[in-house]
């Protein structure tokens, strides 16, 4: 019986040291806010064209409730990569918080990155 009280006391102590999510905000994040941020990123990407010499790349985008990206965005290598990465990082974080706030669930399927991207008529396009 003595061990039971030790375990009980230990559990209370451990609960007091639980990590809190400092990034969690009590202000609800709406789907409209996510869509607006997504459109800003897409507009930024679309403001750059590609060519065979410039090429294209991709970046993981969004945050599935189970973890991992929702999709991948393709973009011209002429973008300011640091700016795009910052925009996507901010989006991914609010998407993650939106998932937490809404107890979101997903299919937990892994989304694979594109295997082939080409510049088609000045637009980066996923081939495979």
PEQUI-V163762 format. One record per backbone hydrogen bond with DSSP energy under -1.0 kcal/mol. NH is the residue of the N-H (numbers start at 1). CO is the residue of the C=O. Records with the same first field share a line. If there is no record, write none. Layout:
NH=CO, CO
This chain:
5=1
6=2
7=3
8=4
9=5
10=6
11=7
12=8
13=9
14=10
15=11
16=12
18=15
22=20
24=21
34=30
35=31
36=32
37=33
38=34
39=35
40=36
41=37
42=38
43=39
44=40
45=41
46=42
48=45
50=122
55=51
57=75
59=73
61=71
64=68
67=64
70=61
71=61
73=59
75=57
77=55
79=76
81=79
84=80
85=81
86=82
87=83
88=84
89=85
90=86
91=87
92=88
93=89
94=90
95=91
96=92
97=93
98=94
99=95
100=96
101=97
102=98
103=100
104=99
118=125
120=123
123=120
125=118
127=116
128=116
